[in-house]
Amino acid sequence: MKRPIRRILHQTAAVICACLLGFSAAAPISAAEPSTDSGISYTESTETLLNPGMGYTSTLWYRCAPGKTTPRSPVGSLVLMFIDIGAFSSGENGTKNEDGTYTPGTDYPLDDVFFSALRETFEYCRQNGSTIALRFRYDDDGTRDPEPATYDMMLKHIHQIGDSGILSDYQDILMYVESGFVGCYGEQWGGKYCSTAQKAELLDLLLDIVPDPIPVTVRTPDIFAKWAGIERKDLASWESEPNSRAARVGMYDDGYMGSDIDLGTYANRAVETAWLGRQTTRTYFGGEFSGNLEFAMQYDTYLPQNAIPEMYLTHLSYINSNIFGLYHDYTFGSEYDVPNVDNSAYYGQTVHKFIRDHLGYRFVLRDVNLPQKVEQGDVMQLQFDVENTGFANPIREQNAELLLEKDGCYIRTPIPLDSRNWYSCKTTAEQISVQLPGGLTAGTWNVYLKLSVGNNTVQQTHMRSVRFANPDIWNPALGANRIGSVQITESNDPQKRTHTGFGSADGTMYTLNGLQIFDGACSHSGEQGTPAAESENAAIWLHQDANHLYVTAKYDTSAAAEVHNLHLKNQTNGERYWIYFQNNGFIYFNHGEPTGIFQKHNNGIIEFQIPFGDIMGLAPGVTISDVRYSLQDSANEWKVLSDVTASEPFELAHHITVYNALRTVSMKQGDSLPLTVTTDAKEASYQWYHNGTAIPDANSADYTIKAVEPADVGTYSVTIRTEAGAEQSTDICKVLQVDTDALRGDADGNGIVDAMDADALLEYLLTQSAKLANPQAADLNADGILNAADLSMLIRFISESA
């Protein structure tokens, strides 16, 4: 009996489809789309990449004093803070007579002003997209015996730092802590407490107060050996257990390449660099090149043919911005190659550039395969090969995500990748499978791979992100690498259409449109908008959000030594402000310390970020005018190359930025869907709406559509209001369809899905006059329209159930 029913139903389906859709037979169900090459370039560029937690450090010499420590606002992808606490130590804050006799001063505990300023400095680093590293020290000028009078007082300082919670609160952006503290410059020589045993005890204490797994680095290998309870010569066979306390210990070499033993760093260079090679796949090795080049040149250690292989062996992650200048005189070629890595892109470049660009990790996509098409709600599979041509792998764990973007709107999901395992001189193959949202708009979506460091908010999406070395794949607004595109096609499968998540994420849609991304570039189309003023070789734009004024300018790129000037008048307080940034790092500000003012520039675009508050007297309601940007060339008699002024008044408003975009979903009856609005508003109130009607008690940034019913179809929006009077309304989600699973296909509404339902739907489609008892149940592809596609699916469903 089953076979005749199936045959009749299939024949009926073919005839009906031919009549209603104008083709002779029902289309076959398509097979899964094969994967195809992504079309991106797999050739490595030679661009210098400023990736988080590696490379050239930006060093901050941070002098602190009882009651006088002030916040600082450093910038850089890796900010190494030399935190000088000598003013709290009797060994440094005493007096020196004319004959050089030193009279000790007074030991003080670290005070609340110190910790408050340090916390504010760390927060500036978080907000400007930096990662940080630390060395606490008592001396910054070579003074001997700078420590407190007693060892216990030094231990008290260390315990204070641990008890303050600051290391734990910023552990997501804290890359490593140098053991420091004792001796001249915190380099652990020339101090009161510089015996190997004391430095091993110091290491043990720092491993206690620095949150696991953040690395703690020592100055020389013998400190680790003493701490581990082994002879220094036994480092030849030492290998730390993975995830152990020992595995956290790295090394900072402040005599790097200074001699055959790096000015006392090594006792047996071959043995101890081999130990570093095993140790530093999960901890840091770095430092600074020796300052005595003439002495270093008495040895052959520094020569590229010796130095480069050792940099790979020891996994050199960072240098304090002082690579030997003589490397500019060497040209990188095949004679400097090491096994198992393709560095041919750098043939013809200087050795200096090669070393600079290969500090830490450097990822190059060597192959990417994506499907050409994927149905809404289906699983997307992709494969890629990535080579790490850098000296090291990432040390701190990185967030791995997959993003899909279309017309400035994007969704994101975490993916199970661990880039710490993308080791130097190795190509790694990865496969990813993620299920797409069923409501994702059909069309072409760009696919992005994103790695990042830190607990970054949606507002900070572009920050602390890892750029790959392939050309033309970087999206600075997303902080992500485009690995191809995929065509999303409409699905007729209700199970797929009602899937609301994206991978392991909830499928929230975000937007870049209308946002100012502070990254020194035109990050996405429409970011700048209409200029406030233009001149022959410059232009200027003014923007704001809830907390900052942004001034963007276009400038001439021909200067040999750029000096970027910004002037503005605050009409409300009558003050004029002038700040300029020289290419050597010097900053001048005519109102004191420019804490919190940042600029980023690249290829003829510069962006200034100025915080609201006392620094320039900015706040909502304040009017500025005469905003002038100029570029000078200090290498050419300070010639002005670009000059533009926006003279018209610009009033700062109460402002709310919303980072959400409208998402569309279809849902199953009884399911729930959490919604969240993300803004930069502080102390705001919220009201959610369904089809324009306020939802009772829906008064927070989060709202959940619970146990959804057909009556819940429609648009969900939210209005945000601040105490200052700013207001913003935005649509967050549109529920297209609520699918009643139990009665899907029950077109006649009698509680049974059978051939009578197909008859009822057919009559409705042919006559358009008959009433259909349950049109929602008959809309099997959940597209909101009843047509032959639904009838064909219904007949197939009845046939398979017969």
C-alpha positions in Angstrom: 0.0 0.0 0.0 2.9 2.4 0.8 4.5 2.2 -2.7 1.4 3.3 -4.7 0.8 6.2 -2.3 4.4 7.4 -2.6 4.3 7.0 -6.4 1.0 8.9 -6.7 2.2 11.7 -4.5 5.5 12.1 -6.3 3.7 12.2 -9.7 1.2 14.7 -8.4 4.0 16.9 -7.0 5.7 16.9 -10.4 2.6 17.9 -12.3 1.6 20.6 -9.8 5.1 22.1 -9.9 5.1 22.1 -13.6 1.7 23.9 -13.7 2.5 26.4 -11.0 6.1 27.2 -11.6 6.5 26.7 -15.3 9.0 23.9 -15.4 8.6 20.3 -16.5 9.8 18.4 -13.4 10.6 19.0 -9.8 14.3 20.1 -9.4 16.5 17.5 -7.7 17.9 18.1 -4.3 21.5 19.5 -4.7 24.5 17.9 -3.2 26.8 19.7 -0.8 28.9 22.3 -2.5 32.6 21.3 -2.9 35.2 23.4 -1.4 37.3 25.7 -3.6 40.4 27.8 -3.2 39.7 31.1 -1.6 41.5 33.2 -4.2 43.6 35.2 -1.7 47.4 35.6 -2.2 49.6 33.0 -0.4 52.7 35.1 -1.0 54.2 36.6 2.2 54.4 40.4 2.2 57.4 42.2 3.8 55.3 44.6 5.8 56.2 45.2 9.4 53.3 43.9 11.6 52.6 45.4 15.0 51.0 42.3 16.6 50.1 42.0 20.3 52.6 40.6 22.8 55.7 40.6 20.6 58.1 42.6 18.4 59.6 45.9 19.4 58.6 46.9 22.9 57.6 50.5 23.6 59.5 51.1 26.8 58.1 53.4 29.5 60.6 54.7 32.1 58.0 55.3 34.8 59.4 57.1 37.9 57.2 56.9 40.9 57.5 58.6 44.3 55.6 58.7 47.6 52.5 60.8 47.1 53.7 62.0 43.7 53.1 59.1 41.2 51.1 60.3 38.2 49.3 58.3 35.6 50.9 57.8 32.2 49.3 57.0 28.9 51.8 54.9 26.8 51.1 53.5 23.4 52.4 50.4 21.5 51.5 46.9 20.8 53.7 45.7 23.6 54.4 48.3 26.3 57.3 47.3 28.7 57.1 49.5 31.8 60.3 50.0 33.8 58.5 51.0 37.0 61.1 52.8 39.1 60.2 52.6 42.9 63.6 53.9 44.0 62.0 56.9 45.8 60.5 54.4 48.2 63.9 52.9 49.0 66.6 54.2 51.4 69.2 52.9 49.0 68.1 55.4 46.3 66.3 58.3 48.0 69.2 59.4 50.3 71.8 62.1 49.7 75.3 62.1 48.2 78.0 64.5 49.4 80.5 66.2 47.1 83.0 63.5 47.8 80.5 60.9 46.7 79.7 59.6 50.2 76.1 58.3 50.2 73.8 58.8 53.2 70.9 56.4 53.1 67.4 57.8 53.1 64.1 56.3 54.3 62.3 53.2 53.3 58.6 53.7 52.6 55.8 51.3 51.8 54.2 51.7 48.4 51.2 54.1 48.9 47.7 54.4 47.6 48.7 57.2 45.2 51.2 54.8 43.6 48.7 52.0 43.1 45.9 54.4 41.9 48.2 55.9 39.3 49.5 52.5 38.2 46.0 51.2 37.8 45.0 54.2 35.8 48.1 53.7 33.6 47.2 50.1 33.0 43.6 51.1 32.1 45.0 53.6 29.5 46.9 50.7 28.0 43.7 48.7 27.9 41.7 51.5 26.2 44.4 52.2 23.6 44.8 48.6 22.5 48.2 47.8 24.1 49.5 44.7 25.8 51.9 45.2 28.7 55.0 43.8 30.4 56.6 44.9 33.7 59.9 45.3 35.4 59.8 46.8 38.9 63.2 48.2 39.9 64.8 50.5 42.4 67.3 52.1 40.1 67.2 53.7 36.6 70.6 55.4 36.4 73.2 52.8 37.5 73.3 53.5 41.2 74.7 50.6 43.1 72.9 49.0 46.1 69.6 50.8 45.4 67.4 48.4 47.4 65.8 49.0 50.8 67.9 48.7 53.9 66.5 45.2 54.7 65.5 42.3 52.5 62.2 42.1 54.4 61.3 45.6 53.2 61.8 44.6 49.6 59.6 41.5 50.2 57.0 43.8 51.7 56.9 45.9 48.5 56.5 42.7 46.4 53.7 41.5 48.6 52.0 44.9 48.4 52.0 44.6 44.6 50.5 41.1 44.8 47.9 42.1 47.4 46.8 45.1 45.4 45.1 42.9 42.8 46.4 44.9 39.9 48.2 42.0 38.3 45.1 39.9 38.5 42.8 42.6 37.2 44.9 43.2 34.1 46.2 39.6 33.6 44.4 39.4 30.2 46.7 42.0 28.7 49.8 41.3 30.9 52.2 39.3 28.8 55.1 38.7 31.2 56.8 40.1 34.3 60.6 40.5 34.4 61.9 39.5 37.9 63.8 42.7 38.1 63.8 44.6 41.4 67.4 44.1 42.5 70.6 45.7 41.3 71.4 48.4 38.8 68.5 49.0 36.3 66.8 46.0 37.8 69.3 43.9 35.8 70.2 42.0 38.9 73.8 43.0 39.3 75.4 45.6 41.6 72.8 45.4 44.3 72.5 44.4 48.0 70.5 41.2 47.3 72.0 39.9 44.1 73.3 36.5 45.2 72.0 33.6 43.0 70.2 32.2 46.0 68.4 35.6 46.7 67.5 35.9 43.0 66.1 32.4 43.0 64.0 33.3 46.1 62.8 36.4 44.4 61.7 34.3 41.4 59.8 32.0 43.6 57.9 34.9 45.3 57.1 36.4 41.9 55.7 33.1 40.7 53.4 33.3 43.7 52.1 36.9 43.1 52.0 36.9 39.3 48.8 35.1 38.2 49.3 31.7 36.5 50.1 31.2 33.6 51.7 34.6 33.1 55.5 34.1 32.5 58.1 35.4 34.9 61.5 35.9 33.4 65.0 35.8 34.9 68.1 37.6 33.9 70.4 34.5 33.6 70.0 30.7 33.3 71.8 30.0 36.6 68.9 31.7 38.5 66.5 29.1 37.0 68.9 26.3 37.8 69.2 27.4 41.4 65.5 27.7 41.8 64.9 24.3 40.2 67.5 22.7 42.5 69.9 21.5 39.8 73.4 22.2 38.8 73.8 24.8 36.0 75.4 22.2 33.7 72.3 20.0 34.1 70.3 22.5 32.0 71.7 20.5 29.1 69.0 17.8 29.7 66.3 19.8 31.5 62.9 20.0 30.0 60.0 21.6 32.0 56.8 19.7 32.4 54.0 21.3 30.4 51.8 23.7 32.4 54.1 23.4 35.4 55.4 26.2 37.5 58.8 25.7 35.9 57.4 26.1 32.4 56.4 29.7 33.2 60.1 30.8 33.7 61.6 32.7 30.8 64.6 34.9 30.4 65.4 38.6 29.6 68.9 39.1 28.1 70.0 42.7 28.5 73.4 42.0 27.0 72.1 40.4 23.9 74.7 39.7 21.2 77.2 41.7 23.3 79.9 38.9 23.4 80.3 35.2 23.1 78.5 34.9 26.5 76.3 38.0 26.2 78.3 40.0 28.8 78.0 37.3 31.5 74.5 36.0 30.6 75.7 32.5 29.6 78.3 30.2 31.1 78.0 27.7 28.1 76.2 29.4 25.3 75.5 26.2 23.3 74.1 24.3 26.3 72.0 27.2 27.7 70.5 28.3 24.3 69.5 24.7 23.7 67.7 24.8 27.1 66.0 28.1 26.1 64.9 26.5 22.9 63.0 23.8 24.8 61.8 26.2 27.5 60.5 29.1 25.4 57.6 27.6 23.5 55.4 28.5 26.4 57.3 31.4 28.0 59.1 34.5 26.9 62.7 35.2 25.7 63.8 38.7 24.8 65.8 41.6 26.0 67.9 44.3 24.4 71.0 44.4 22.3 74.2 45.3 24.0 75.0 49.0 24.1 78.7 48.4 23.4 78.8 47.5 19.7 82.5 48.0 19.4 83.1 45.3 22.1 80.5 43.0 20.5 82.3 43.1 17.2 85.3 41.4 18.8 83.3 38.2 18.7 81.4 36.5 15.8 78.2 35.9 17.8 76.4 38.9 16.2 77.1 37.9 12.6 73.9 37.1 10.8 74.9 33.6 9.9 75.2 32.9 13.7 72.6 35.2 15.1 69.6 34.3 12.9 69.7 30.5 13.6 70.1 31.3 17.3 67.1 33.6 17.2 65.0 30.8 15.8 66.5 28.3 18.2 65.7 30.4 21.3 62.4 31.7 20.0 63.2 35.4 20.4 59.9 37.1 21.0 60.8 40.8 21.6 63.6 43.3 21.7 63.6 46.7 23.4 63.8 48.7 20.1 67.6 48.6 19.7 68.6 46.1 17.0 72.2 46.7 16.0 72.3 49.4 13.3 75.0 47.5 11.5 72.5 45.0 10.3 71.3 47.6 7.8 74.6 46.9 6.0 73.8 43.2 5.5 71.4 41.9 2.8 69.2 38.9 3.7 69.5 36.0 1.2 69.4 32.3 1.0 72.7 31.9 2.8 70.9 32.9 6.0 68.0 30.5 5.6 67.2 28.0 8.3 65.5 24.6 7.7 61.7 24.1 7.4 60.7 27.7 6.8 60.2 29.8 3.6 61.8 33.2 4.0 62.3 33.8 0.3 60.0 36.9 0.5 62.8 38.7 2.3 65.6 38.0 -0.1 67.0 41.4 -1.0 65.8 43.1 2.2 68.2 44.2 4.9 69.1 41.8 7.8 67.9 44.5 10.1 64.4 44.5 8.6 64.4 40.7 8.6 65.1 40.5 12.3 62.7 43.3 13.1 59.9 41.7 11.2 60.4 38.1 12.6 60.6 38.9 16.3 57.8 36.8 17.8 55.3 35.1 15.5 54.6 35.8 11.9 51.7 33.9 10.3 51.3 33.4 6.6 48.3 31.6 5.1 49.6 29.1 2.6 46.3 27.5 1.5 42.6 28.2 2.2 39.6 26.1 1.0 36.0 27.3 1.4 32.7 26.1 0.0 31.3 28.2 -2.8 27.8 28.1 -1.4 26.2 27.2 1.9 22.5 27.1 2.8 21.1 29.2 5.6 21.4 27.2 8.8 23.7 24.6 7.3 27.2 23.7 8.5 30.1 25.5 6.8 33.4 23.7 6.6 36.7 25.3 5.8 40.3 24.2 5.8 43.5 26.3 5.8 47.3 25.8 6.2 49.2 28.5 8.1 53.0 28.8 8.3 54.8 30.6 11.1 57.9 32.2 9.7 58.6 34.2 12.9 61.2 33.3 15.5 58.6 32.2 18.1 55.0 31.1 18.6 52.5 33.2 20.6 53.1 32.7 24.3 49.8 33.9 25.9 46.7 32.2 24.7 44.9 34.1 21.9 41.2 34.3 21.3 40.2 32.6 18.0 37.1 33.6 16.1 35.4 33.2 12.8 33.5 36.3 11.4 31.1 36.7 8.6 30.6 40.2 7.2 28.4 41.8 4.6 27.9 45.5 3.9 29.5 46.5 7.2 27.4 44.1 9.4 29.0 41.1 10.9 28.5 38.1 13.2 31.2 36.3 15.2 31.8 33.0 16.9 34.7 31.5 18.9 36.4 28.5 17.2 38.6 25.8 18.8 42.0 26.9 17.6 45.1 27.3 19.7 47.6 29.5 17.8 50.2 28.8 20.5 50.6 25.5 18.7 51.5 27.2 15.4 55.2 26.8 16.1 58.0 28.6 14.5 59.3 27.0 11.2 56.2 24.9 11.0 53.1 24.8 8.7 49.9 23.7 10.5 46.8 22.4 8.9 43.5 23.4 10.5 39.8 22.4 9.8 36.8 24.4 11.1 33.1 23.5 11.0 30.4 26.0 12.2 26.7 26.0 11.8 25.3 29.2 10.3 22.2 31.1 11.5 19.1 30.1 9.6 18.0 33.8 9.3 21.3 35.0 7.8 20.5 37.1 4.7 21.2 35.4 1.4 24.0 36.8 -0.6 27.8 37.0 -0.6 29.5 37.2 2.9 33.2 37.8 3.5 34.8 35.2 5.8 37.3 36.4 8.3 39.7 34.6 10.7 40.4 36.6 13.8 43.0 36.1 16.6 43.2 38.6 19.5 44.6 39.0 23.0 42.6 40.2 26.0 39.0 40.5 27.2 38.1 43.0 24.6 34.6 44.5 24.4 32.6 44.9 21.2 33.8 48.5 21.1 37.4 47.2 21.2 36.9 44.5 18.5 39.7 45.9 16.4 42.2 46.1 19.3 45.0 43.7 20.2 44.3 41.7 17.0 46.7 39.5 15.0 47.5 40.5 11.5 48.7 37.8 9.1 51.5 38.5 6.6 49.5 37.9 3.5 48.9 41.0 1.4 45.4 42.6 1.0 43.5 40.5 3.6 43.6 42.7 6.7 40.5 44.5 7.8 41.6 47.1 10.4 38.0 47.9 11.6 37.4 44.2 12.5 41.0 43.4 13.4 40.6 40.3 11.2 42.0 38.6 8.2 39.8 38.0 5.2 40.3 34.4 4.0 37.6 34.4 1.2 33.9 34.7 0.7 30.9 32.4 0.6 27.5 32.6 -1.1 24.7 32.1 1.4 21.6 30.6 -0.2 18.1 30.4 1.0 17.1 27.2 2.7 13.8 25.3 2.4 14.5 23.2 5.4 12.6 24.3 8.4 15.1 22.7 10.8 17.9 24.8 9.3 15.8 28.0 9.0 15.0 27.9 12.7 18.6 27.6 13.9 19.4 31.0 15.5 23.0 30.6 16.7 26.3 31.0 14.8 28.6 28.2 15.9 28.8 28.4 19.7 27.7 32.0 19.7 24.1 33.4 19.9 24.1 35.0 16.4 24.0 38.6 17.5 24.5 40.9 14.5 26.9 43.9 14.9 27.7 46.8 12.7 30.7 49.0 11.7 28.5 51.5 9.9 28.7 55.0 11.4 31.5 54.0 13.8 34.8 55.8 14.3 37.5 53.2 14.5 40.6 54.7 16.1 43.4 53.0 14.2 45.1 55.6 12.1 43.4 54.5 8.9 40.2 54.8 6.8 39.1 51.4 8.2 35.8 51.0 6.4 33.7 52.9 3.8 31.9 55.9 5.2 33.9 56.1 8.4 35.0 59.7 7.8 31.9 61.1 6.1 32.0 64.7 4.8 35.1 66.8 5.6 34.7 69.7 7.9 37.3 71.5 5.8 39.6 70.9 2.8 42.7 72.5 1.3 44.9 71.7 -1.6 46.8 68.9 0.1 44.8 68.2 3.3 41.4 67.6 4.7 39.9 67.5 8.3 37.0 65.6 9.8 35.4 66.0 13.2 33.5 63.2 15.0 32.6 62.3 18.6 31.2 59.5 20.7 30.0 59.5 24.3 33.5 59.9 25.6 35.9 61.3 23.0 36.4 63.9 20.3 38.0 62.5 17.2 39.9 64.7 14.7 40.9 62.9 11.5 43.1 64.5 8.8 44.6 63.7 5.5 48.1 64.9 5.0 51.1 65.0 2.5 53.3 61.9 2.9 56.5 63.4 1.5 58.0 64.5 4.8 61.3 62.9 5.9 60.6 63.6 9.6 56.9 64.2 10.3 55.7 66.5 13.0 51.9 66.4 13.4 50.3 69.5 14.9 46.7 70.0 16.2 45.3 73.3 17.4 41.8 74.0 18.6 39.9 76.7 20.5 37.4 75.8 23.3 34.9 78.5 23.0 33.2 77.5 26.2 36.2 78.1 28.5 38.1 80.4 26.1 41.3 78.3 26.1 43.4 77.5 23.1 45.1 74.1 22.9 48.1 73.0 20.9 49.7 69.6 20.8 52.3 68.2 18.5 53.9 64.8 18.0 57.4 64.5 16.6 58.6 61.3 14.8 61.2 60.7 17.5 58.4 60.2 20.1 58.6 63.7 21.6 55.2 65.2 22.5 54.6 68.8 23.3 51.3 70.0 24.9 50.8 73.6 26.0 48.6 72.6 28.9 50.9 70.1 30.8 51.0 66.3 30.6 48.8 65.1 27.6 47.5 62.1 29.5 44.9 60.3 27.5 45.5 62.1 24.2 46.5 59.6 21.4 47.2 59.8 17.7 47.7 57.1 15.2 48.7 57.7 11.6 49.5 55.7 8.5 49.9 56.4 4.7 48.5 59.9 4.8 45.7 59.5 7.4 46.0 60.6 11.0 43.5 60.2 13.8 43.5 62.1 17.1 41.5 60.8 20.1 40.9 63.4 22.8 39.1 62.3 25.9 36.3 64.4 27.5 37.3 65.9 30.8 39.9 68.3 32.1 42.6 67.7 29.5 41.0 70.1 27.0 37.8 71.0 28.9 35.6 68.9 26.6 32.1 67.7 27.5 28.7 67.5 25.9 27.5 71.1 25.4 31.0 72.5 24.8 31.6 74.3 21.5 35.0 74.1 19.8 36.2 76.0 16.7 39.3 76.8 14.7 40.4 73.2 14.6 43.6 73.2 12.7 45.8 70.4 11.6 49.2 71.0 10.1 52.2 68.7 9.1 55.8 69.9 9.2 59.0 68.3 8.1 61.6 68.8 10.8 64.3 67.4 8.5 63.6 70.2 6.0 63.7 73.4 8.0 60.3 72.6 9.6 58.6 73.2 6.3 54.8 73.1 6.4 53.5 70.5 3.9 49.9 70.2 4.9 47.7 72.8 6.6 43.9 72.8 7.0 41.5 74.6 9.4 37.9 73.8 10.3 36.9 77.3 11.5 33.2 76.7 12.0 31.9 76.0 15.5 31.4 72.3 16.4 29.2 71.6 19.4 29.7 68.4 21.3 26.4 66.6 21.9 25.1 64.0 24.2 25.7 60.9 22.2 24.9 57.2 22.2 26.6 54.8 19.9 24.8 51.5 19.3 27.0 48.6 18.0 24.1 46.3 17.0 22.6 45.7 13.6 19.2 44.2 12.8 19.2 40.4 12.7 16.4 38.2 11.3 15.4 34.9 12.7 12.8 32.2 12.3 12.0 30.2 15.5 10.4 27.0 16.7 7.4 27.4 18.9 8.4 27.3 22.5 12.0 28.2 22.0 13.6 31.3 23.6 16.0 33.9 22.2 18.2 36.2 24.3 18.8 39.7 22.9 21.3 42.3 24.0 22.0 45.8 23.0 25.6 47.0 23.2 26.3 50.7 23.5 28.8 53.2 24.9 26.2 54.8 27.1 26.8 55.0 30.8 24.1 55.0 33.5 21.4 54.5 30.8 17.8 53.3 31.0 16.3 50.9 28.5 12.8 50.1 27.2 12.2 47.2 24.8 9.4 47.2 22.2 7.6 44.6 20.1 6.2 46.0 16.9 6.3 49.5 18.5 4.5 48.5 21.7 6.4 48.8 25.0 7.1 45.4 26.6 6.3 45.5 30.3 9.3 45.1 32.7 11.7 45.0 29.8 14.0 47.7 31.2 17.6 46.5 30.9 20.2 46.0 28.2 19.1 42.4 27.9 15.8 41.0 26.9 14.7 37.4 26.2 11.9 36.3 23.9 10.6 33.4 26.0 8.6 30.4 24.9 7.9 32.0 21.5 4.4 31.7 20.0 3.1 32.8 16.6 1.9 36.1 18.1 5.6 37.0 18.9 6.4 37.4 15.2 7.6 40.9 14.4 10.3 43.5 15.2 12.0 43.9 18.6 13.6 47.3 19.2 15.0 49.1 22.2 15.2 52.8 23.2 18.2 53.9 25.3 18.2 57.1 27.3 20.9 58.6 29.4 20.5 60.9 32.4 22.1 63.7 30.4 19.2 63.5 27.9 20.7 61.5 25.0 18.3 59.1 23.4 18.7 56.4 20.7 16.3 53.9 19.3 17.3 50.9 17.2 15.8 47.7 15.8 17.6 44.6 17.2 15.8 41.6 15.9 13.0 40.7 13.5 11.2 37.4 14.1 10.0 36.3 10.6 8.2 33.1 11.5 7.3 30.9 14.4 7.3 27.3 13.3 4.8 25.0 15.1 6.8 21.7 14.9 4.1 19.3 16.0 1.7 20.4 13.3 4.0 21.4 10.5 2.1 20.8 7.3 -1.3 20.6 9.0 -2.8 23.0 6.5 -6.5 22.1 7.2 -6.0 22.4 10.9 -7.5 19.0 11.9 -4.4 18.0 13.9 -3.3 15.4 11.3 -0.8 15.8 8.5 -2.1 13.7 5.5 -3.1 14.0 1.9 -6.1 16.1 2.8 -3.6 18.9 3.8 -2.0 18.7 0.3 -5.5 19.0 -1.2 -6.4 22.0 0.9 -3.1 23.8 0.1 -3.5 23.0 -3.6 -7.0 24.3 -3.7 -5.8 27.5 -2.0 -3.0 28.0 -4.5 -5.1 27.3 -7.6 -8.2 29.4 -6.6 -6.9 31.9 -4.1 -10.5 32.0 -2.9 -10.6 29.0 -0.6 -9.8 29.7 3.1 -6.9 27.9 4.6 -7.4 26.9 8.2 -3.7 26.9 9.2 -1.6 28.9 6.7 1.4 29.2 9.1 1.7 25.4 9.3 1.5 25.2 5.5 4.5 27.6 5.1 7.0 24.8 5.2 10.0 26.8 4.0 9.2 29.6 6.5 9.6 32.4 4.0 6.3 34.0 4.8 4.8 33.2 1.4 2.6 30.2 0.4 3.5 28.9 -3.0 4.3 25.7 -5.0 7.6 25.3 -3.1 5.6 24.7 0.1 3.2 22.3 -1.7 6.1 20.3 -3.1 7.7 20.1 0.4 4.4 19.1 2.0 3.8 16.3 -0.6 7.4 15.0 0.0 6.8 15.1 3.7 3.6 13.2 3.5 5.2 10.7 1.1 8.1 10.0 3.4 5.8 9.6 6.4 3.4 7.2 4.7 
